[in-house]
Amino acid sequence: MNTPPFSRQRSATVLIASCALLTASTGLFSINSWAQAIPTPAPAGGVKRGDPITLNFTNAEIDAVARTMATLTGRNVVVDPRVKGTITLTTDKPVSPSQAYSQFLAMLRLQGFTVVDAAGLDKIVPEADAKLQGGAVFEGNQLTGSQIATQIFKLNFENANNLLPILRPLISPNNTINVNPGNNSLVITDYGDNLRRIGQIIAAMDVSNATDVEVISLKHAIAVDLAPLVLRLIESGGGVSGVSGGQADGSFKTTLVAEPRSNTLILRAANPARLALAKSLIDKLDQPGTQSASGNIYVVYLKNAEAAKLATTLRAAISGEARSTPATPAGAGGAAVTANQPSTGGQIQADAATNSLIITAPEPQYRQLRAVIDKLDARRAQVYVESLIAEVNADKAAEFGIQWQGALGQNGDANVGILGTNFKIGGTNIINLALTGATGTPTLATGANFGVAHQTNGVYVLGFLARYLQSNGDGNILSTPNLLTLDNEEAKIVIAQNVPFVTGQFTNTGASGTSGSVNPFQTIERKDVGITLKVKPQISENGTVKLTIYQEVSTIQASTINSANGPTTNKRSIESNVLVADGSIVVLGGLLQDEYSGNQEKVPGLGDVPLFGNLFKSETRSRKKTNLMVFLRPVVVRDAAATDTLSMDRYEMMRASQQGIQPPSSSTVPANEAAILPLVAPQPRK
């Protein structure tokens, strides 16, 4: 009796499942060996991979069941050594190998294990370590299987940080969800079926709630005055921010921008309810004033500009516009009006106490003025100017001289001769030194002095003097005056001493017989001696800075401090106009000076004799080198945040230098700490 094909197929599938069960239970034979050992009444060609099978695993080891599934599905399966335990996996009717493998994955998930697909290799690992394995990574709405995978969801409208607390409870504790604020995306690692569910949730929530742009024309109110009032009313519960490109926050907020030229408001609301509220407020506030248009008086409070200067500029603009108005022809149906007729269009006054403008003008003209005021009352950029003055001096001097004196003849001779040399340079003259020595107050020159005195008639007379001197002087002056000023405003910094200079005097030279009294006096002028920096920056549209600079470095010559005619000052100054890019360094000027001087006194003939001639001459030499360079670096500071950053950087640098010069601890002197600037935390800006 022939067996039906369906019966033969079912017998084959049951046989394979039973063989697999026996293999999983004993671990002694492979499924291939059992399939070959037991003949199966299968149709021609035998049982093929992919045919339906019936599962009947009871308390089977996980690694044995995994090997069976690998054989049935043709997958490469590797079991982590940490995966231990038994599972029960049965089916009531034949299922496809893919369905059997899915049931195997579901049973592993219940046991705390999972399968990670890494380049075609299925690794069975503990669920807690699955996210660290090389699983598949998908982007967008691509569907994955029921294994552990990582999917990237890029959001178009909603903020990723807002969805994080909503989606985190939907993900198993062993898996992760992270936010990338740079491109506003979510990176989620979880099972494939859960990733598909999360993708549907994200797609439903990542929709645009913002309305289209509305342009609202005003009939009576001024757009620049009404916009901040409406925003304050509709956004009282949170901050207000306009639309800006590259903003990390994907959420929408109500944005209201005033357009002064057409006196309109540009509105974009977060939702239709906010749009209706904003339009209702605008309609209620856009009402005509109580006064007539010809007598309106407006008060405009300025934020950055100076009221007195801006009022002068606006009055000049109005008068210039009036002068440029063409005259009305006499025959045009009206009286002839000359172009020089004074304007009656309005008046502008400044109130310095409140820094505001009082404008008396018709409403159309006030709108024009208000548009100009808004442009001129903008925050002006600042320029931080760093300058470096480096001066290196090297002075060298050398002096050498030999002088001698001697008497020719005997005591009592009618004629006595004197033979010797004496020079003024190279130290003290030998004759002057001998005279001061006889009085007991000799004055020797600096350096090495060697002299020989000869006793004559009981008196020692200086007969020989040799002197040698070499001096070196080096100086390194480094000054860094820095200055912060507004754009187009001149600033000045002076770091100097106020030194007195005598400019005139009067003395009474002895008029004792004259009547009256004469009081001697002196006139003194004080001048700053030190470092002076004056700068006026002008920022151009392309970012370069034009600087009008005057820089002066002056010092007092030390040898002239006690001079009767007053001290002598050394002055080096630079006055120039330069163009510098923002943050670049430019050299303003420099001084490279090399001075040499040499003086010599000698006896003609004898002083020219090699080596022996040094006994008949005195010589001095000096050399002075000066290297002076001035550098400058402007930095444009455009907003309050940049100003705070620059100030805190300099503040912390000064505080660190104070901490580094603390005195060493001492038990005998109780004052062990020097003053330090307090630590200042940066304040968040609104």
Secondary structure as the mmCIF struct_conf table of DSSP 4:
data_model
#
loop_
_struct_conf.conf_type_id
_struct_conf.id
_struct_conf.beg_label_comp_id
_struct_conf.beg_label_asym_id
_struct_conf.beg_label_seq_id
_struct_conf.end_label_comp_id
_struct_conf.end_label_asym_id
_struct_conf.end_label_seq_id
HELX_LH_PP_P HELX_LH_PP_P1 ASN A 2 PRO A 4
HELX_RH_AL_P HELX_RH_AL_P1 PRO A 5 THR A 26
BEND BEND1 LEU A 28 PHE A 29
HELX_RH_AL_P HELX_RH_AL_P2 ILE A 31 ALA A 37
BEND BEND2 ILE A 38 ILE A 38
HELX_LH_PP_P HELX_LH_PP_P2 ALA A 42 PRO A 43
TURN_TY1_P TURN_TY1_P1 ALA A 44 GLY A 45
HELX_LH_PP_P HELX_LH_PP_P3 VAL A 47 LYS A 48
TURN_TY1_P TURN_TY1_P2 ARG A 49 GLY A 50
BEND BEND3 ASP A 51 ASP A 51
STRN STRN1 ILE A 53 ILE A 53
STRN STRN2 ASN A 56 GLU A 61
HELX_RH_AL_P HELX_RH_AL_P3 ILE A 62 THR A 73
TURN_TY1_P TURN_TY1_P3 GLY A 74 GLY A 74
STRN STRN3 ASN A 76 VAL A 79
TURN_TY1_P TURN_TY1_P4 PRO A 81 ARG A 82
STRN STRN4 THR A 86 THR A 90
BEND BEND4 ASP A 92 LYS A 93
STRN STRN5 VAL A 95 VAL A 95
HELX_RH_AL_P HELX_RH_AL_P4 PRO A 97 LEU A 110
TURN_TY1_P TURN_TY1_P5 GLN A 111 GLY A 112
STRN STRN6 PHE A 113 ALA A 118
TURN_TY1_P TURN_TY1_P6 ALA A 119 GLY A 120
STRN STRN7 LEU A 121 PRO A 126
HELX_RH_3T_P HELX_RH_3T_P1 GLU A 127 LEU A 132
BEND BEND5 GLN A 133 GLN A 133
STRN STRN8 VAL A 137 GLU A 139
TURN_TY1_P TURN_TY1_P7 GLY A 140 ASN A 141
BEND BEND6 SER A 146 GLN A 147
STRN STRN9 ILE A 148 LYS A 154
BEND BEND7 ASN A 156 GLU A 158
HELX_RH_AL_P HELX_RH_AL_P5 ALA A 160 LEU A 167
HELX_RH_3T_P HELX_RH_3T_P2 ARG A 168 LEU A 170
BEND BEND8 ILE A 171 ILE A 171
TURN_TY1_P TURN_TY1_P8 PRO A 173 ASN A 174
BEND BEND9 ASN A 175 ASN A 175
STRN STRN10 THR A 176 ASN A 180
TURN_TY1_P TURN_TY1_P9 PRO A 181 ASN A 184
STRN STRN11 SER A 185 TYR A 191
HELX_RH_AL_P HELX_RH_AL_P6 GLY A 192 MET A 205
HELX_LH_PP_P HELX_LH_PP_P4 ALA A 210 VAL A 213
STRN STRN12 GLU A 214 SER A 217
BEND BEND10 LYS A 219 ALA A 221
HELX_RH_AL_P HELX_RH_AL_P7 ALA A 223 ILE A 234
TURN_TY1_P TURN_TY1_P10 GLU A 235 GLY A 237
BEND BEND11 GLY A 238 GLY A 238
TURN_TY1_P TURN_TY1_P11 GLY A 245 GLY A 246
BEND BEND12 ALA A 248 ALA A 248
STRN STRN13 THR A 255 GLU A 259
TURN_TY1_P TURN_TY1_P12 PRO A 260 ASN A 263
STRN STRN14 THR A 264 ARG A 268
BEND BEND13 ALA A 270 ASN A 271
HELX_RH_AL_P HELX_RH_AL_P8 PRO A 272 LEU A 285
BEND BEND14 THR A 290 GLN A 291
HELX_RH_3T_P HELX_RH_3T_P3 ALA A 293 GLY A 295
STRN STRN15 ILE A 297 TYR A 301
BEND BEND15 LYS A 303 ALA A 305
HELX_RH_AL_P HELX_RH_AL_P9 ALA A 307 ARG A 323
TURN_TY1_P TURN_TY1_P13 SER A 324 SER A 324
BEND BEND16 THR A 325 THR A 325
HELX_LH_PP_P HELX_LH_PP_P5 PRO A 326 ALA A 327
STRN STRN16 THR A 328 THR A 328
HELX_LH_PP_P HELX_LH_PP_P6 PRO A 329 PRO A 329
TURN_TY1_P TURN_TY1_P14 ALA A 330 GLY A 331
BEND BEND17 ALA A 332 GLY A 334
STRN STRN17 VAL A 337 VAL A 337
TURN_TY1_P TURN_TY1_P15 ALA A 339 ASN A 340
BEND BEND18 GLN A 341 GLN A 341
HELX_LH_PP_P HELX_LH_PP_P7 PRO A 342 SER A 343
BEND BEND19 GLY A 345 GLY A 345
STRN STRN18 GLN A 347 ASP A 351
TURN_TY1_P TURN_TY1_P16 ALA A 352 ASN A 355
STRN STRN19 SER A 356 THR A 360
HELX_RH_AL_P HELX_RH_AL_P10 GLU A 363 LEU A 376
TURN_TY1_P TURN_TY1_P17 ASP A 377 ASP A 377
BEND BEND20 ALA A 378 ALA A 378
HELX_LH_PP_P HELX_LH_PP_P8 ARG A 379 ALA A 381
STRN STRN20 GLN A 382 LEU A 408
BEND BEND21 GLY A 409 GLY A 409
TURN_TY1_P TURN_TY1_P18 ASN A 411 GLY A 412
BEND BEND22 ALA A 414 ALA A 414
STRN STRN21 GLY A 417 THR A 421
BEND BEND23 LYS A 424 GLY A 427
HELX_RH_AL_P HELX_RH_AL_P11 ILE A 430 ALA A 438
TURN_TY1_P TURN_TY1_P19 THR A 439 GLY A 440
HELX_LH_PP_P HELX_LH_PP_P9 LEU A 444 ALA A 445
BEND BEND24 THR A 446 GLY A 447
STRN STRN22 ALA A 448 THR A 456
TURN_TY1_P TURN_TY1_P20 ASN A 457 GLY A 458
STRN STRN23 VAL A 459 SER A 479
STRN STRN24 ASN A 482 LEU A 486
TURN_TY1_P TURN_TY1_P21 ASP A 487 ASN A 488
STRN STRN25 ALA A 491 PHE A 506
TURN_TY1_P TURN_TY1_P22 SER A 512 GLY A 513
BEND BEND25 THR A 514 GLY A 516
STRN STRN26 PHE A 521 ILE A 539
TURN_TY1_P TURN_TY1_P23 GLU A 541 ASN A 542
BEND BEND26 GLY A 543 GLY A 543
STRN STRN27 THR A 544 ILE A 556
HELX_RH_3T_P HELX_RH_3T_P4 ALA A 558 THR A 560
TURN_TY1_P TURN_TY1_P24 ILE A 561 ASN A 562
TURN_TY1_P TURN_TY1_P25 ALA A 564 ASN A 565
STRN STRN28 THR A 569 ALA A 581
TURN_TY1_P TURN_TY1_P26 ASP A 582 GLY A 583
STRN STRN29 VAL A 586 LYS A 602
TURN_TY1_P TURN_TY1_P27 PRO A 604 GLY A 605
HELX_RH_3T_P HELX_RH_3T_P5 LEU A 606 ASP A 608
BEND BEND27 VAL A 609 VAL A 609
TURN_TY1_P TURN_TY1_P28 PRO A 610 LEU A 611
HELX_RH_3T_P HELX_RH_3T_P6 PHE A 612 PHE A 616
STRN STRN30 LYS A 617 VAL A 637
BEND BEND28 ASP A 639 ASP A 639
HELX_RH_AL_P HELX_RH_AL_P12 ALA A 640 GLY A 660
TURN_TY1_P TURN_TY1_P29 ILE A 661 ILE A 661
HELX_LH_PP_P HELX_LH_PP_P10 GLN A 662 SER A 665
BEND BEND29 SER A 667 VAL A 669
HELX_LH_PP_P HELX_LH_PP_P11 LEU A 677 LEU A 679
HELX_LH_PP_P HELX_LH_PP_P12 ALA A 681 ARG A 685
#
